[in-house]
Amino acid sequence: MRARVLIAILVGTVLAFGWGAVSWTSGLYDAAFRPLPGGGEIAAQIDAATAGGDGAFIHPAPPEVADLNDQQRAIAQDAYMAEHRKGPLVMALVRRQGVDPMSANVLVRGFVLEFFCVSLLAAVMALAARYGMRVQHRLALALLIPLFAVMGTHAVDWNFLHLPDGYAIALFVDGLVAWLLAGVACALIISPRKD
């Protein structure tokens, strides 16, 4: 079964990685990312405002209340809640140094990450096969595991971080398809021993 597991990992990784190339060039993310009007000027302002380095920034941010008395703390919290309700809410992920999005390092690192993820998926399928799960049950696992993964990450983030619907849907669909392809490959290739 070891040879089948290795083959499943390789096939699953190629499928997941290949889907990534399709998803980023097919227009799936067109609804997720739109050009920011005045983006150059805003980027310059963000660059100046985040001189401390890369990071995730949010506005409005919860107030720092450690040095405030109870009354001041309540006023600051009420002001924060009012601003949060009024909007706009802004979350900015900032990397101050530019990057080449198609560099060999990014692609190799992506392939290695997906190889590792598919290895975990293959381990689950190998365990299922070892205990005699039939192919239809392994295929059900191949659907349930990606559903759990995207619901437990992208759907939860969509809710609690108030992510835009189009962005969350693109992440959800992208992750579901990638790991469904890899999972189906593992479910079909990894089978129990005949004995």
N, C-alpha and C positions, 0 to 999 in steps of 0.2 A: 504493500500500500504506500510505502514511502515514495516510490517513483511517481505514483499517481498524485500524491500530495504536492510534490515539487512541480509537476506539470500543471496542476490546477493553480498553484501560486503564480507561475509564469503567465499562463493564459489569462487568469483573472487580473493580474497587474497590467498586462498589455491592453485588456478591454477597458479597465478603469481609466488608465492613462490616455488611451485613444479617445474615450468618451470626453475627457477633459478638453482635448484638442477640438472636438466637435462642438462642445457646449460653449466654448469661448469664441468660436468663429461663426456660430449659427445664428446669432441674434438673440439667444436666450437671455443674455444679460442687458439687452437694449432697454428693457423696462426697469432694470435694477439700477443702472448708472446713467445719469443724464449729464450733459455738460453743464458746469456751474457758470451761470451768467457772471461776467466779471471775474472769472476764475483766476486770471493772472494777478489782478490787484488783491483779491482775497488771499491768494496763496502767499503773496508778499507780506501781507499783514499777519497772517498766521505764522510765517517764518520769523518775523520780528517778535511776535508775542510768545513764541515757544523757544526762545533762544536757549532755554535750559536743556533742550534735547528732544528726542523722539518721545512719542507717547500717545495715549488716548485721552482726549480732552472732551469735556462736556459743559454745556451751558443750558439752563442755569445749573450751577453746581450747588450741592448742599452746603449750607453755611458752616463755617468753623465756629463752634460754640463753646469750646473748652474754657476760654477766659471770660465768658459772659455770665452774668447773674441770671436767675430764673426768668425775670421779666424780659431782659434783653434777648435771652435764648428764645423765648416764645415769640417775640417780635421778629427776630431773624428767621425763625422757622415759618411763621405766617407769610412773611415777604417772599421767601423761597417758594412756598406752595402756590402763592398767587401768581408769581412769575412763571412757574412750571405750568400752571393751568392756562395762562394766557398764551404762552408760546412766543416765538418759535423755539422748539427744542433742537439743539445742535449737538451732534457727536462727531468729532473730527479725529481721524486716525492719521497721525503725522509722522512721516519719515523725512527728516530734513535733508538728507543726502539723496539725490536721485538714484534710481536703479534701472538697469536694463531688464525689462520684463521678460525678454526672451533669451536671457543669457544662458549659457550651458550650465552654470551652477544652479540656476533656478530649476531648469528642466531635470537635471540629474537628481537634485534634492527631492523634487516632486515625485520622480519615479521611485526613489528609495523609500519615501514615505508611503507611497501606495503599495509597494512591495511588502513593507512591514504590516500595513493594515490588512492586505489580502492574506498574509501569513496567519494573522489572527483569525480571520474568517475561515481559512482552510483548516486551522486547528479545531475550530468548532465543528466543521463538517466531518473531519476525520473522527472526532469523538462520537458524533452522531452515527457515522457509518460503523464504527467499531461496536456500538451497541445495537446494531442491526436496523437502524431506521431506514425505511424504504425511501426510494427516490422521491416520491411525492411529498413525504414528510421533510426530506432535506430541502426540497424546493420551497416548501412553506417556510422553513427557517431562512432560506435565501431571501424571502420577502420580508419576514418579520424583523430580522436583524437590521436591515437598512431603514425600515420604517421606524424602529425604535431609535436608531441613531439620529435620524433627521428630526423626529419629533422631540427627542430629548435635548437637542442642541438648537437647531434653527427655529423650531416652533416656540420653544421656551424663550429664546432670545427675542423673537418677534414680539411676544407678549410683554415681557418685563422691560425690554429696552426700547419698546415702542418703535420698532424698525418699520420702514415703509413696506407696504404689502408687496409691491413688485419685487423689491430686493429680497424679501424673505421667501417669496415663491420661487424666484430663480435659484436661490441657494438650496431650497427644499428639493426642487425637481432635479437639479444638478447632482446633489448628493444621492438622492434616491436611485436615479438611473445608473450612476457609476457603480454603486455598491450592489445594486440588483444584478447588473451584468456580471460583476466579479463573483457574487454569491451563487448565481445560477451555474456559472462555469465550475465552481468548486463542488456544488451539489451533484452535478452530472458526472464530473471526472472522478471524484473520490467516492468509491463504492465499497461496501463491505466485502471481505474475503468470502469466497464461495464456501469455505468450510465452516 
